[in-house]
Amino acid sequence: MKAKSTPEPQKKLTAVDLFSGAGGLTLGLKQAGFNVLAGVEKEKIPAATYRLNHSDVHCFENDIREVGAAALLKTIGLKRGELDLLAGCPPCQGFSTLRTRKKSNAVADDRNDLLFEFLRIVEAVSPKAIMMENVPALAQDNRMKTFLKRISVLGYKVGRKNVRVEDASEYGVPQRRYRMILLASKIGQVEGAEKSETITVRKCLDAVRLAPVGEAGDPLHDHFPNRAPHVEEIIRNIPKDGGSRTSLPEHLVLDCHKNKKSGFRDVYGRMSWDKVSPTMTGGCGNPSKGRYLHPEEDRAISLREAALFQTFPADYRFDLTEGRGKVALMIGNALPPEFIRRHAIQIAKSLAYC
């Protein structure tokens, strides 16, 4: 009797991460089983952070406008049409809620046109599937309508469900974070990702059990910022577990907050143990930028805690060469790996037919 042959191990699906930042998208793709072959990140510190955590991935430290598709394909060793997934988050801060509130000329922001650099690579590389994450306002912009028409012509299955605005807290991320996500495949329809039970601030921090600040041996966690005595007193007087500055006695209210209609209501607010965290931004860890005070301790959350709320593992490394402000910005701009993982699994399923 002829012996049964051992089945060939299934080849990993391949991916490229454009606009890589600190590597949250790449991490999520890897966790979903993709072999990420290359990333593109023009900024020095995010590129250094990317390499610290993804040394197996070729990182182009270039402006996307300077990256040719031929050079990209040559580097990853694939031909046009062979790449399984092209993913990325083209910077579109001109559409951000904050800039809209400030009445900036959002639509004229030239970063918004980086969407078409993503499209240029799609047209030249012809990946089997596309994943793009971005700010919610892009979903209704004419640029997105143009993008969808162009990829439809290229053979990607595009329907009303391909572009969705979702809250990452419904997908295993312990954070309220509304984002647009585009999933499109040439092979099969991409179904929605699996939703799950809400992960609260308490569950997130309990799962890791960080050492007290100052005792962890982690520069992202062991940091006591120098604050003015008046600010320290404000923090001590914010009620525990979800309290806000509206509960402060009059003598502690900052002059800029005495006008009830001025300022953002969440600044100098505490997180709630049994809710998800607020959106992590470039100001995460700074109580004057949002609801970033620890639920119970008289301090702002550490940058390590902020990274945990973005679903980075506790040992993920961030380059501190240019200071903590750059790290906070990287964390705030990052794509939550768990959010990406769940959607990437759905793309992998759509490619199972090829």
TISELUM-239282 format. One record per residue (C-alpha): x, y, z. Coordinates in nm, 2 decimals. Example, Ala and Ser with C-alpha at 12.3 -4.5 7.8 and 13.67 -1.06 7.14 Angstrom:
! TISELUM-239282
[pt [1.23,-0.45,0.78]]
[pt [1.37,-0.11,0.71]]
END
This chain:
! TISELUM-239282
[pt [0.00,0.00,0.00]]
[pt [0.14,0.34,-0.10]]
[pt [0.22,0.55,0.20]]
[pt [0.02,0.87,0.24]]
[pt [0.23,1.17,0.16]]
[pt [0.27,1.44,0.42]]
[pt [0.06,1.74,0.31]]
[pt [0.26,2.05,0.22]]
[pt [0.25,2.32,0.49]]
[pt [0.02,2.60,0.38]]
[pt [0.22,2.90,0.26]]
[pt [0.17,3.21,0.46]]
[pt [-0.02,3.49,0.29]]
[pt [0.20,3.79,0.21]]
[pt [0.14,4.15,0.30]]
[pt [0.30,4.50,0.27]]
[pt [0.23,4.78,0.52]]
[pt [0.24,5.13,0.38]]
[pt [0.26,5.43,0.62]]
[pt [0.38,5.19,0.89]]
[pt [0.43,5.42,1.19]]
[pt [0.53,5.23,1.50]]
[pt [0.41,4.90,1.35]]
[pt [0.07,4.85,1.50]]
[pt [-0.08,4.74,1.16]]
[pt [0.21,4.51,1.09]]
[pt [0.17,4.35,1.43]]
[pt [-0.20,4.29,1.37]]
[pt [-0.13,4.14,1.03]]
[pt [0.13,3.90,1.18]]
[pt [-0.11,3.80,1.46]]
[pt [-0.36,3.71,1.18]]
[pt [-0.10,3.49,1.01]]
[pt [0.03,3.71,0.74]]
[pt [0.40,3.72,0.64]]
[pt [0.47,4.10,0.63]]
[pt [0.74,4.15,0.37]]
[pt [0.79,4.53,0.38]]
[pt [0.68,4.85,0.55]]
[pt [0.71,5.21,0.44]]
[pt [0.76,5.49,0.70]]
[pt [0.93,5.82,0.63]]
[pt [0.97,5.95,0.99]]
[pt [1.29,5.86,1.17]]
[pt [1.16,5.77,1.51]]
[pt [0.86,5.57,1.40]]
[pt [1.09,5.39,1.15]]
[pt [1.34,5.31,1.43]]
[pt [1.05,5.18,1.65]]
[pt [0.93,4.97,1.36]]
[pt [1.27,4.81,1.32]]
[pt [1.30,4.75,1.70]]
[pt [1.00,4.53,1.68]]
[pt [0.99,4.40,1.33]]
[pt [1.35,4.33,1.24]]
[pt [1.24,4.06,1.00]]
[pt [1.06,4.31,0.78]]
[pt [1.23,4.53,0.53]]
[pt [1.15,4.89,0.62]]
[pt [1.17,5.16,0.35]]
[pt [1.25,5.48,0.54]]
[pt [1.12,5.70,0.26]]
[pt [0.83,5.93,0.17]]
[pt [0.58,5.71,0.00]]
[pt [0.60,5.95,-0.30]]
[pt [0.95,5.84,-0.35]]
[pt [0.88,5.46,-0.34]]
[pt [0.85,5.31,-0.68]]
[pt [0.63,5.00,-0.72]]
[pt [0.90,4.83,-0.93]]
[pt [1.16,4.87,-0.65]]
[pt [0.90,4.75,-0.39]]
[pt [0.83,4.44,-0.59]]
[pt [1.19,4.37,-0.64]]
[pt [1.27,4.40,-0.27]]
[pt [0.99,4.16,-0.16]]
[pt [1.07,3.92,-0.44]]
[pt [0.72,3.91,-0.60]]
[pt [0.57,3.99,-0.94]]
[pt [0.28,4.22,-1.01]]
[pt [-0.04,4.04,-0.90]]
[pt [0.13,3.80,-0.65]]
[pt [0.11,4.00,-0.33]]
[pt [-0.18,3.89,-0.12]]
[pt [-0.25,4.21,0.08]]
[pt [-0.16,4.57,0.06]]
[pt [-0.25,4.75,0.38]]
[pt [-0.20,5.10,0.52]]
[pt [-0.33,5.41,0.68]]
[pt [-0.25,5.72,0.46]]
[pt [-0.23,6.02,0.69]]
[pt [-0.55,6.22,0.65]]
[pt [-0.53,6.44,0.96]]
[pt [-0.70,6.72,0.76]]
[pt [-1.02,6.52,0.82]]
[pt [-0.97,6.47,1.19]]
[pt [-1.24,6.57,1.44]]
[pt [-1.01,6.80,1.62]]
[pt [-0.91,6.99,1.30]]
[pt [-1.28,7.01,1.21]]
[pt [-1.37,7.15,1.55]]
[pt [-1.10,7.41,1.50]]
[pt [-1.25,7.50,1.17]]
[pt [-0.92,7.44,0.98]]
[pt [-0.94,7.41,0.61]]
[pt [-0.95,7.03,0.64]]
[pt [-1.03,6.94,0.28]]
[pt [-0.73,7.14,0.15]]
[pt [-0.48,6.97,0.37]]
[pt [-0.23,6.82,0.13]]
[pt [-0.18,6.50,0.34]]
[pt [-0.53,6.40,0.23]]
[pt [-0.40,6.34,-0.12]]
[pt [-0.17,6.07,0.01]]
[pt [-0.47,5.85,-0.04]]
[pt [-0.39,5.86,-0.41]]
[pt [-0.03,5.75,-0.34]]
[pt [-0.18,5.44,-0.18]]
[pt [-0.39,5.40,-0.50]]
[pt [-0.08,5.44,-0.72]]
[pt [0.08,5.14,-0.54]]
[pt [-0.24,4.94,-0.57]]
[pt [-0.26,5.00,-0.94]]
[pt [0.11,4.91,-1.00]]
[pt [0.14,4.61,-0.76]]
[pt [-0.22,4.47,-0.81]]
[pt [-0.25,4.30,-0.47]]
[pt [-0.52,4.04,-0.43]]
[pt [-0.67,4.24,-0.14]]
[pt [-0.66,4.58,0.01]]
[pt [-0.70,4.70,0.37]]
[pt [-0.71,5.07,0.45]]
[pt [-0.78,5.23,0.79]]
[pt [-0.84,5.60,0.84]]
[pt [-1.04,5.88,1.01]]
[pt [-1.42,5.84,0.99]]
[pt [-1.47,6.16,0.79]]
[pt [-1.29,6.02,0.49]]
[pt [-1.57,5.77,0.43]]
[pt [-1.80,6.04,0.30]]
[pt [-1.54,6.25,0.11]]
[pt [-1.53,6.27,-0.27]]
[pt [-1.17,6.14,-0.26]]
[pt [-1.29,5.81,-0.12]]
[pt [-1.57,5.79,-0.39]]
[pt [-1.30,5.84,-0.65]]
[pt [-1.08,5.58,-0.49]]
[pt [-1.36,5.32,-0.48]]
[pt [-1.44,5.38,-0.85]]
[pt [-1.08,5.33,-0.95]]
[pt [-1.03,5.01,-0.75]]
[pt [-1.36,4.88,-0.88]]
[pt [-1.23,4.91,-1.23]]
[pt [-0.92,4.72,-1.12]]
[pt [-1.14,4.42,-1.03]]
[pt [-1.19,4.47,-0.65]]
[pt [-1.53,4.38,-0.53]]
[pt [-1.67,4.70,-0.40]]
[pt [-2.01,4.74,-0.23]]
[pt [-2.18,4.94,0.04]]
[pt [-2.03,4.72,0.31]]
[pt [-1.67,4.75,0.20]]
[pt [-1.62,5.09,0.37]]
[pt [-1.74,5.10,0.73]]
[pt [-1.70,5.33,1.03]]
[pt [-1.65,5.11,1.34]]
[pt [-1.57,5.15,1.71]]
[pt [-1.26,4.96,1.79]]
[pt [-1.40,4.89,2.14]]
[pt [-1.64,4.64,1.98]]
[pt [-1.34,4.44,1.85]]
[pt [-1.14,4.36,2.16]]
[pt [-0.97,4.71,2.20]]
[pt [-1.02,4.86,2.55]]
[pt [-1.07,5.20,2.40]]
[pt [-1.34,5.41,2.24]]
[pt [-1.19,5.47,1.89]]
[pt [-1.40,5.53,1.58]]
[pt [-1.22,5.46,1.26]]
[pt [-1.30,5.40,0.90]]
[pt [-1.19,5.07,0.75]]
[pt [-1.19,4.96,0.39]]
[pt [-1.16,4.59,0.31]]
[pt [-1.17,4.49,-0.06]]
[pt [-1.06,4.17,-0.23]]
[pt [-1.05,4.05,-0.60]]
[pt [-1.11,3.69,-0.49]]
[pt [-1.41,3.69,-0.26]]
[pt [-1.63,3.91,-0.06]]
[pt [-1.48,4.02,0.27]]
[pt [-1.72,3.96,0.56]]
[pt [-1.73,4.17,0.88]]
[pt [-1.50,4.09,1.16]]
[pt [-1.61,3.92,1.48]]
[pt [-1.73,4.15,1.76]]
[pt [-1.67,4.06,2.12]]
[pt [-1.73,4.14,2.48]]
[pt [-1.61,4.49,2.59]]
[pt [-1.27,4.50,2.74]]
[pt [-1.28,4.77,3.02]]
[pt [-0.99,4.97,3.17]]
[pt [-1.00,4.73,3.47]]
[pt [-0.98,4.42,3.25]]
[pt [-0.70,4.56,3.04]]
[pt [-0.48,4.66,3.33]]
[pt [-0.56,4.35,3.54]]
[pt [-0.45,4.13,3.24]]
[pt [-0.10,4.27,3.25]]
[pt [-0.05,4.36,3.62]]
[pt [0.22,4.62,3.57]]
[pt [0.45,4.70,3.86]]
[pt [0.39,5.03,4.04]]
[pt [0.52,5.33,3.86]]
[pt [0.89,5.37,3.94]]
[pt [0.94,5.00,4.01]]
[pt [0.88,4.83,3.67]]
[pt [1.22,4.88,3.51]]
[pt [1.03,5.01,3.20]]
[pt [1.11,5.37,3.08]]
[pt [0.76,5.39,2.94]]
[pt [0.60,5.32,3.28]]
[pt [0.86,5.45,3.53]]
[pt [0.81,5.82,3.48]]
[pt [0.71,6.09,3.73]]
[pt [0.66,6.42,3.54]]
[pt [0.74,6.75,3.71]]
[pt [0.41,6.92,3.76]]
[pt [0.33,7.25,3.94]]
[pt [0.20,7.21,4.29]]
[pt [-0.13,7.36,4.19]]
[pt [-0.17,7.10,3.92]]
[pt [-0.08,6.82,4.16]]
[pt [-0.35,6.95,4.39]]
[pt [-0.61,6.95,4.11]]
[pt [-0.53,6.59,4.03]]
[pt [-0.57,6.48,4.39]]
[pt [-0.91,6.65,4.41]]
[pt [-1.06,6.49,4.09]]
[pt [-1.30,6.22,4.22]]
[pt [-1.18,5.86,4.17]]
[pt [-1.32,5.63,3.90]]
[pt [-1.45,5.86,3.63]]
[pt [-1.45,6.20,3.81]]
[pt [-1.40,6.52,3.62]]
[pt [-1.28,6.88,3.68]]
[pt [-1.64,7.00,3.71]]
[pt [-1.63,6.86,4.07]]
[pt [-1.34,7.08,4.17]]
[pt [-1.38,7.34,4.44]]
[pt [-1.38,7.70,4.30]]
[pt [-1.03,7.78,4.42]]
[pt [-0.88,7.49,4.21]]
[pt [-1.05,7.57,3.89]]
[pt [-0.80,7.70,3.63]]
[pt [-0.88,8.05,3.49]]
[pt [-0.91,7.90,3.14]]
[pt [-1.19,7.66,3.27]]
[pt [-1.40,7.92,3.46]]
[pt [-1.60,8.00,3.15]]
[pt [-1.84,7.70,3.14]]
[pt [-1.85,7.70,2.76]]
[pt [-1.48,7.70,2.70]]
[pt [-1.23,7.41,2.67]]
[pt [-1.28,7.04,2.63]]
[pt [-1.48,6.89,2.92]]
[pt [-1.27,6.57,2.95]]
[pt [-0.94,6.75,3.03]]
[pt [-0.82,6.66,3.38]]
[pt [-1.07,6.38,3.39]]
[pt [-1.02,6.03,3.53]]
[pt [-1.09,5.71,3.34]]
[pt [-1.36,5.48,3.47]]
[pt [-1.26,5.14,3.58]]
[pt [-1.55,4.96,3.42]]
[pt [-1.57,5.15,3.09]]
[pt [-1.33,5.15,2.80]]
[pt [-1.06,5.42,2.79]]
[pt [-1.11,5.74,2.59]]
[pt [-0.94,5.76,2.25]]
[pt [-0.56,5.76,2.28]]
[pt [-0.42,6.06,2.10]]
[pt [-0.08,6.23,2.07]]
[pt [-0.16,6.39,2.41]]
[pt [-0.22,6.06,2.59]]
[pt [-0.06,6.07,2.93]]
[pt [-0.11,6.44,2.96]]
[pt [-0.41,6.53,3.18]]
[pt [-0.44,6.87,3.02]]
[pt [-0.51,6.70,2.68]]
[pt [-0.80,6.47,2.78]]
[pt [-0.94,6.22,3.02]]
[pt [-0.60,6.06,3.09]]
[pt [-0.59,6.04,3.47]]
[pt [-0.56,5.70,3.62]]
[pt [-0.90,5.58,3.76]]
[pt [-0.76,5.56,4.12]]
[pt [-0.40,5.68,4.15]]
[pt [-0.32,6.05,4.16]]
[pt [-0.13,6.05,3.83]]
[pt [-0.18,6.04,3.46]]
[pt [-0.17,5.71,3.28]]
[pt [0.18,5.61,3.18]]
[pt [0.28,5.57,2.82]]
[pt [0.30,5.19,2.87]]
[pt [-0.06,5.20,2.99]]
[pt [-0.16,5.41,2.69]]
[pt [0.01,5.15,2.46]]
[pt [-0.18,4.87,2.64]]
[pt [-0.51,5.05,2.56]]
[pt [-0.40,5.04,2.20]]
[pt [-0.35,4.66,2.24]]
[pt [0.03,4.67,2.20]]
[pt [0.19,4.39,2.41]]
[pt [0.36,4.50,2.73]]
[pt [0.71,4.43,2.59]]
[pt [0.66,4.63,2.27]]
[pt [0.95,4.87,2.23]]
[pt [0.94,5.24,2.15]]
[pt [1.24,5.45,2.05]]
[pt [1.28,5.73,2.31]]
[pt [1.57,5.90,2.13]]
[pt [1.37,6.22,2.08]]
[pt [1.18,6.22,2.40]]
[pt [0.85,6.11,2.54]]
[pt [0.64,6.35,2.33]]
[pt [0.74,6.16,2.01]]
[pt [0.64,5.83,2.18]]
[pt [0.30,5.96,2.29]]
[pt [0.24,6.08,1.93]]
[pt [0.34,5.73,1.79]]
[pt [0.10,5.56,2.04]]
[pt [-0.18,5.80,1.96]]
[pt [-0.14,5.76,1.59]]
[pt [-0.10,5.38,1.60]]
[pt [-0.35,5.13,1.46]]
[pt [-0.46,4.90,1.74]]
[pt [-0.31,4.56,1.65]]
[pt [-0.62,4.37,1.78]]
[pt [-0.86,4.57,1.56]]
[pt [-0.63,4.50,1.26]]
[pt [-0.59,4.13,1.35]]
[pt [-0.97,4.06,1.35]]
[pt [-1.02,4.23,1.01]]
[pt [-0.71,4.07,0.86]]
[pt [-0.85,3.73,0.95]]
[pt [-1.15,3.81,0.74]]
[pt [-0.93,3.91,0.45]]
[pt [-0.74,3.58,0.48]]
[pt [-1.07,3.40,0.46]]
[pt [-1.16,3.59,0.14]]
[pt [-0.83,3.48,-0.01]]
[pt [-0.88,3.11,0.07]]
[pt [-1.04,3.06,-0.27]]
[pt [-0.73,3.15,-0.46]]
END
